[in-house]
Amino acid sequence: MKKILVLLGTLVIVGLFGLTIVNGKKSTISPSGKLKVATSFYPLYYFASQIGGNKVVVQNITPSGAEPHDYDPSTRDMATIEKGSMLILNGGVESWGDKIKANLKGTNVLVVTAGEGLLTQTVMEEGKNQIDPHVWLDPQSAKKEVNAILQGYLKVDPKNRDYYYANANALLAQLDSLDAAYAKGLATCQKKDIITSHAAFGYLATRYHLTQVPIAGLSPDAEPSAQQLADVVQFAQANHITYIFFESLISPKLSQTIATEIGARTMVLDPIEGVADTDMKAGKNYYTIMQDNLKALQTALQCTQ
């Protein structure tokens, strides 16, 4: 009798915590029985979490508050990815994306590149046209990324397809409301030009008929030349710019320098590449930050309601 009880107890423990090896392959189920999913940086983490809901555990590879353009995954990050069922990339941001795709060939990890087919804009940087990856800042492009992530969930966990569809539809409706708010909120503005610390807002600017003038290029830590700075100052003066935008994850020094030069003020316009833990605990997320960005744009562009 004791042997039977011990055997039953062992089976229960295995059932609760999941098998580490299943038919010679690593388990893609967390100890709680939820699907394990990895995302490369915050916007994808938000989308994947909203769609996956309580069926998944989403691990964001880029640490909270870190700059995803510059982050290189650690050995632990790589292990997290390899033990999951799905990795979600944007494309164009992750310098390590191609390498990890090659490493994951022959595994059970599905790689979803949510921005595939959406990266249509380029920015001149150091004499070369570089692809702009910041599509998540345009709500309509973000909807396409959401649909790509949804299709990934349907492939790795088809039995919960109705659940994922319902969550994705709620997220798509949220993005539609953002799009409507931006279209209405930016329709009656006295100005259309925005000076940003780096070239992250091209897709958003195109969607809502604005003109982006970046101080630096696509990489936030790119150093503009003296001539580039002089050109931005000249543009700001000629177009009576009263606000220079900076970002929360990088130094505001360049934006402050130009603002001081022309007698303007500075304000945050967040590319939402990362959100600090403290901000998330305070209730900030992709949706609320997009709303904050709209308010900042309306102030800087002197929009009427």
LUMDREN-460073 format. One line per field, with one value per residue (C-alpha): x negated, y, z; residue in three letters. Coordinates in steps of 0.25 Angstrom, whole numbers, plus 5000, padded with zeros to 4 digits. Layout:
<zanus>
xx <- c(X,...) .
yy <- c(Y,...) .
zz <- c(Z,...) .
res <- c(ALA,...) .
</zanus>
This chain:
<zanus>
xx <- c(5000,4989,4982,4995,4996,4982,4984,4997,4990,4979,4988,4996,4983,4979,4993,4992,4978,4978,4968,4954,4952,4964,4960,4946,4950,4951,4964,4970,4980,4978,4979,4993,4997,4997,4990,4976,4974,4962,4963,4951,4956,4967,4978,4978,4978,4991,4998,4994,4998,5012,5015,5009,5016,5016,5012,4998,4985,4979,4964,4958,4944,4940,4939,4949,4944,4933,4931,4934,4926,4913,4917,4910,4917,4910,4908,4920,4928,4924,4928,4942,4944,4940,4949,4962,4972,4971,4962,4967,4958,4961,4951,4941,4939,4932,4918,4918,4930,4924,4914,4925,4934,4922,4920,4935,4935,4939,4946,4960,4959,4968,4962,4972,4966,4978,4973,4970,4975,4978,4964,4966,4959,4944,4935,4922,4911,4896,4898,4907,4922,4926,4939,4948,4954,4963,4976,4983,4985,4995,5007,5012,4998,4999,5012,5004,4994,5005,5011,4997,4996,5010,5006,4994,5003,5013,5001,4995,5008,5020,5029,5030,5032,5046,5039,5028,5037,5046,5034,5028,5041,5042,5027,5030,5042,5033,5024,5035,5039,5025,5025,5038,5033,5020,5027,5037,5027,5017,5027,5027,5013,5006,4993,4989,4974,4968,4953,4950,4937,4936,4944,4954,4967,4967,4979,4987,4983,4987,5001,5005,4999,4987,4973,4962,4949,4939,4927,4920,4923,4930,4920,4923,4908,4904,4896,4901,4890,4889,4895,4907,4909,4908,4918,4928,4926,4928,4941,4946,4944,4950,4962,4964,4963,4966,4964,4953,4956,4947,4949,4949,4938,4927,4920,4928,4915,4916,4931,4928,4916,4925,4936,4927,4921,4935,4942,4951,4956,4954,4964,4965,4969,4968,4965,4969,4957,4956,4965,4958,4964,4968,4976,4983,4986,4992,5001,4994,4994,4994,5008,5007,4993,4999,5010,4999,4991,5004,5006,4991,4993,5005,4998,4986,4994,5004,5016,5030,5041) .
yy <- c(5000,5010,5007,5010,5023,5027,5024,5032,5044,5044,5044,5056,5064,5061,5065,5078,5083,5077,5068,5074,5064,5059,5049,5054,5069,5080,5084,5097,5097,5105,5099,5105,5098,5110,5112,5119,5130,5140,5154,5162,5175,5183,5186,5171,5167,5175,5170,5155,5157,5163,5152,5140,5145,5134,5123,5127,5132,5143,5146,5159,5157,5172,5176,5186,5200,5195,5200,5189,5194,5191,5179,5166,5154,5146,5131,5131,5138,5129,5117,5124,5125,5111,5105,5112,5109,5123,5134,5147,5157,5171,5171,5182,5184,5171,5171,5156,5152,5145,5137,5132,5128,5120,5114,5110,5102,5088,5091,5092,5107,5115,5129,5140,5152,5161,5173,5164,5172,5185,5191,5200,5213,5216,5227,5232,5229,5230,5231,5218,5216,5208,5201,5208,5197,5206,5201,5198,5214,5214,5207,5202,5195,5190,5183,5175,5171,5167,5158,5152,5148,5143,5133,5129,5125,5118,5109,5106,5104,5102,5096,5110,5117,5123,5129,5135,5141,5148,5154,5158,5165,5173,5177,5181,5189,5196,5200,5205,5214,5219,5222,5229,5238,5241,5244,5253,5259,5263,5268,5282,5286,5299,5292,5279,5278,5270,5270,5257,5252,5240,5235,5226,5233,5232,5222,5230,5243,5237,5232,5245,5255,5260,5263,5257,5264,5255,5260,5246,5234,5221,5217,5225,5226,5231,5244,5254,5263,5278,5281,5272,5279,5293,5288,5284,5298,5305,5297,5299,5314,5315,5308,5314,5301,5303,5288,5278,5264,5254,5240,5233,5223,5231,5244,5257,5265,5267,5271,5281,5287,5290,5295,5304,5309,5313,5317,5305,5295,5280,5269,5254,5247,5232,5222,5211,5202,5199,5202,5202,5192,5204,5210,5197,5195,5209,5205,5210,5201,5202,5208,5218,5223,5224,5233,5241,5243,5248,5259,5263,5264,5273,5282,5284,5285,5295,5286,5290,5281) .
zz <- c(5000,5004,4990,4983,4991,4988,4973,4973,4980,4970,4958,4964,4966,4951,4947,4955,4950,4936,4930,4927,4916,4908,4897,4898,4896,4906,4912,4907,4918,4931,4945,4946,4933,4925,4911,4911,4901,4900,4894,4889,4895,4902,4891,4887,4902,4903,4891,4894,4909,4905,4895,4903,4916,4927,4917,4916,4923,4915,4917,4912,4908,4908,4923,4928,4925,4916,4901,4892,4880,4889,4897,4895,4901,4912,4913,4922,4912,4901,4911,4913,4898,4895,4906,4901,4891,4883,4881,4876,4869,4863,4852,4850,4865,4870,4865,4870,4863,4851,4860,4870,4858,4853,4867,4868,4854,4857,4871,4875,4877,4867,4863,4859,4853,4856,4847,4835,4822,4830,4831,4818,4823,4823,4830,4825,4835,4833,4818,4817,4816,4829,4831,4841,4850,4859,4853,4867,4868,4857,4863,4849,4847,4862,4858,4848,4858,4867,4856,4854,4868,4869,4857,4865,4877,4868,4863,4876,4884,4875,4886,4892,4879,4883,4896,4888,4877,4888,4894,4881,4877,4889,4887,4872,4877,4887,4876,4867,4878,4879,4864,4865,4876,4869,4856,4863,4873,4862,4851,4856,4859,4856,4854,4847,4850,4862,4866,4872,4879,4870,4857,4864,4860,4844,4843,4853,4846,4833,4838,4844,4833,4842,4839,4847,4849,4857,4864,4863,4854,4857,4867,4880,4884,4870,4871,4861,4854,4857,4843,4847,4860,4853,4842,4853,4860,4847,4844,4858,4857,4843,4847,4861,4868,4883,4888,4886,4889,4897,4902,4915,4912,4907,4911,4908,4907,4891,4892,4904,4896,4884,4893,4900,4887,4882,4894,4894,4904,4905,4906,4906,4894,4897,4886,4896,4894,4909,4921,4935,4946,4955,4943,4940,4955,4954,4943,4931,4918,4903,4903,4914,4908,4894,4901,4908,4894,4888,4899,4897,4882,4884,4893,4884,4872,4877,4874,4877,4882) .
res <- c(MET,LYS,LYS,ILE,LEU,VAL,LEU,LEU,GLY,THR,LEU,VAL,ILE,VAL,GLY,LEU,PHE,GLY,LEU,THR,ILE,VAL,ASN,GLY,LYS,LYS,SER,THR,ILE,SER,PRO,SER,GLY,LYS,LEU,LYS,VAL,ALA,THR,SER,PHE,TYR,PRO,LEU,TYR,TYR,PHE,ALA,SER,GLN,ILE,GLY,GLY,ASN,LYS,VAL,VAL,VAL,GLN,ASN,ILE,THR,PRO,SER,GLY,ALA,GLU,PRO,HIS,ASP,TYR,ASP,PRO,SER,THR,ARG,ASP,MET,ALA,THR,ILE,GLU,LYS,GLY,SER,MET,LEU,ILE,LEU,ASN,GLY,GLY,VAL,GLU,SER,TRP,GLY,ASP,LYS,ILE,LYS,ALA,ASN,LEU,LYS,GLY,THR,ASN,VAL,LEU,VAL,VAL,THR,ALA,GLY,GLU,GLY,LEU,LEU,THR,GLN,THR,VAL,MET,GLU,GLU,GLY,LYS,ASN,GLN,ILE,ASP,PRO,HIS,VAL,TRP,LEU,ASP,PRO,GLN,SER,ALA,LYS,LYS,GLU,VAL,ASN,ALA,ILE,LEU,GLN,GLY,TYR,LEU,LYS,VAL,ASP,PRO,LYS,ASN,ARG,ASP,TYR,TYR,TYR,ALA,ASN,ALA,ASN,ALA,LEU,LEU,ALA,GLN,LEU,ASP,SER,LEU,ASP,ALA,ALA,TYR,ALA,LYS,GLY,LEU,ALA,THR,CYS,GLN,LYS,LYS,ASP,ILE,ILE,THR,SER,HIS,ALA,ALA,PHE,GLY,TYR,LEU,ALA,THR,ARG,TYR,HIS,LEU,THR,GLN,VAL,PRO,ILE,ALA,GLY,LEU,SER,PRO,ASP,ALA,GLU,PRO,SER,ALA,GLN,GLN,LEU,ALA,ASP,VAL,VAL,GLN,PHE,ALA,GLN,ALA,ASN,HIS,ILE,THR,TYR,ILE,PHE,PHE,GLU,SER,LEU,ILE,SER,PRO,LYS,LEU,SER,GLN,THR,ILE,ALA,THR,GLU,ILE,GLY,ALA,ARG,THR,MET,VAL,LEU,ASP,PRO,ILE,GLU,GLY,VAL,ALA,ASP,THR,ASP,MET,LYS,ALA,GLY,LYS,ASN,TYR,TYR,THR,ILE,MET,GLN,ASP,ASN,LEU,LYS,ALA,LEU,GLN,THR,ALA,LEU,GLN,CYS,THR,GLN) .
</zanus>
